[in-house]
């Protein structure tokens, strides 16, 4: 495969990647050396829109064109998206506070499972801050946030097992929502910090 980054050919010697994820990791190593990130990517003239398509296109590609963006711009865009998702997640939890008291238990359980998946994605985003914070700082933040989240989740799990609708509602309102708001505030402070890197 011929690889062009900003219309410059990548020197031969880049180890062959077995899949798109590995390919991305290798390209990011090259870009990060210059404080850059992947802005867009196309395989044989077809822009990459999602991961499923990317894996398919990568497997039969002859020419890959990558346009770079400054690392700060990519991180700011990712943080904007995460802050928006965090606000939506808070809204879903606020709704569940009431639903837990008046809704059908099966529906409440489904809503809770969806919220859990979104929380996992939010926590899973944190390692990407290694472009802004040191690896040690990121690890500390993740460990601290996971420890706090674990306590809240244990409490909610116990309330669900007891069928304690009041306990579920209270735990979401008094424990989970404050954790989510604190997490969003941290992401917003990171976004503000990244925005100053453009100056």
C-alpha positions in Angstrom: 0.0 0.0 0.0 1.2 3.5 -0.9 0.7 5.9 2.0 0.6 9.7 1.6 0.5 12.1 4.6 -0.3 15.6 3.5 0.6 14.5 -0.1 4.1 13.4 1.1 4.9 9.7 0.7 5.7 7.8 3.8 9.1 6.4 3.7 9.2 2.7 3.0 10.1 0.6 6.0 6.8 1.1 7.9 5.9 -2.4 9.2 2.9 -3.9 7.5 -0.2 -3.6 9.6 -2.6 -6.6 9.9 -5.7 -4.4 10.4 -6.9 -0.8 10.4 -6.5 -0.3 14.2 -2.8 -1.3 14.0 -2.4 0.8 10.9 -3.9 3.9 12.7 -1.6 3.3 15.7 1.5 3.3 13.4 0.4 6.4 11.5 -0.3 8.2 14.8 3.2 7.4 16.0 4.5 9.3 12.9 2.2 12.2 13.3 2.6 12.6 17.1 6.3 13.2 16.6 5.3 16.5 15.0 2.3 17.2 17.3 -0.1 16.2 14.6 -3.1 13.9 14.5 -5.2 12.3 11.7 -7.7 14.8 10.4 -9.1 12.7 7.5 -8.2 9.5 5.8 -9.2 8.0 2.5 -8.5 4.6 0.9 -8.4 4.6 -2.9 -10.3 7.9 -3.0 -13.0 6.8 -0.6 -13.2 8.8 2.6 -13.3 6.8 5.9 -16.6 7.5 7.6 -16.8 4.8 10.3 -14.6 2.0 11.7 -16.6 -0.8 10.0 -16.0 0.7 6.6 -12.4 1.5 7.4 -11.6 -2.1 8.2 -13.1 -3.2 4.9 -11.5 -0.5 2.8 -8.1 -1.0 4.5 -8.0 -4.7 3.6 -8.0 -4.0 -0.2 -6.5 -0.6 -0.4 -3.7 0.4 -2.8 -3.4 4.2 -2.0 -4.1 5.7 1.4 -4.2 9.5 1.7 -4.1 11.1 5.2 -4.6 14.8 5.9 -3.2 15.9 9.3 -4.4 18.4 11.7 -2.6 20.0 14.7 -2.9 17.7 17.7 -4.5 20.4 19.8 -7.3 20.9 17.2 -8.0 17.1 17.1 -8.1 16.9 20.9 -10.3 20.0 21.2 -12.8 18.5 18.7 -12.8 15.2 20.6 -13.3 17.1 23.9 -16.2 19.2 22.5 -17.9 15.9 21.4 -17.3 14.3 24.8 -18.6 17.4 26.7 -21.7 17.3 24.6 -22.2 13.5 25.2 -21.6 14.1 28.9 -24.4 16.7 29.1 -26.8 14.2 27.3 -25.8 11.5 29.7 -26.7 13.7 32.6 -30.1 14.5 31.1 -30.7 10.7 30.7 -29.8 10.2 34.3 -32.0 13.0 35.5 -34.9 11.4 33.6 -34.2 8.0 35.2 -34.4 9.5 38.7 -38.1 9.9 38.1 -38.6 6.8 36.0 -37.1 4.7 38.7 -40.0 5.7 41.0 -42.9 5.5 38.5 -41.7 3.4 35.6 -41.9 -0.3 34.8 -38.9 -2.1 36.5 -38.0 -3.9 33.2 -37.9 -0.6 31.3 -35.9 1.1 34.1 -33.4 -1.8 33.9 -33.0 -1.4 30.1 -32.5 2.4 30.5 -29.9 1.7 33.2 -28.0 -0.7 31.0 -27.8 1.9 28.2 -26.5 4.5 30.6 -23.9 2.1 31.9 -22.6 1.6 28.3 -22.4 5.4 27.8 -20.5 5.8 31.1 -18.0 3.1 29.9 -17.4 5.1 26.7 -16.8 8.3 28.8 -14.3 6.6 31.0 -12.7 4.9 27.9 -12.1 8.4 26.4 -9.7 9.4 29.2 -6.6 7.7 27.9 -6.8 10.0 24.9 -5.8 12.9 27.1 -2.2 11.6 27.1 -1.6 14.2 24.4 -2.5 16.9 26.9 -1.5 15.3 30.3 1.4 13.0 31.2 0.7 9.3 31.2 1.1 9.3 35.0 -1.5 12.0 35.4 -3.9 10.2 33.1 -3.4 6.9 35.0 -4.0 8.7 38.3 -7.2 10.4 37.0 -8.6 7.1 35.6 -7.7 5.2 38.9 -9.4 7.8 41.0 -12.5 8.2 38.8 -12.9 4.4 38.6 -12.6 4.0 42.3 -15.3 6.6 42.9 -17.5 5.2 40.2 -17.1 1.7 41.5 -18.6 2.8 44.9 -21.6 4.4 43.2 -22.2 1.4 40.9 -22.0 -1.0 43.8 -24.6 1.0 45.7 -26.9 1.1 42.6 -26.4 -2.7 41.9 -27.5 -3.4 45.5 -30.6 -1.2 45.1 -31.5 -2.9 41.8 -31.1 -6.4 43.5 -33.4 -5.3 46.3 -35.9 -3.8 43.9 -35.6 -0.7 46.0 -37.0 2.0 43.6 -36.4 4.8 46.1 -32.8 3.6 46.6 -32.2 3.5 42.8 -33.6 7.0 42.4 -31.7 8.4 45.3 -28.4 6.8 44.3 -28.7 8.2 40.8 -29.6 11.7 41.9 -27.3 12.0 45.0 -24.3 9.9 43.9 -24.2 9.2 40.2 -25.2 12.6 38.9 -22.6 14.5 41.0 -20.0 12.1 39.7 -21.1 12.7 36.1 -21.1 16.5 36.6 -17.6 16.4 38.2 -16.4 14.3 35.3 -17.9 16.7 32.7 -16.4 19.7 34.6 -13.0 18.0 34.3 -13.5 17.5 30.5 -14.6 21.1 30.1 -11.5 22.3 31.9 -9.3 20.1 29.6 -11.1 21.6 26.6 -10.5 25.1 27.9 -6.8 24.3 28.4 -6.5 22.8 24.8 -8.2 25.9 23.3 -5.3 28.1 24.7 -2.8 25.9 22.8 -4.0 27.5 19.6 -2.8 31.0 20.8 
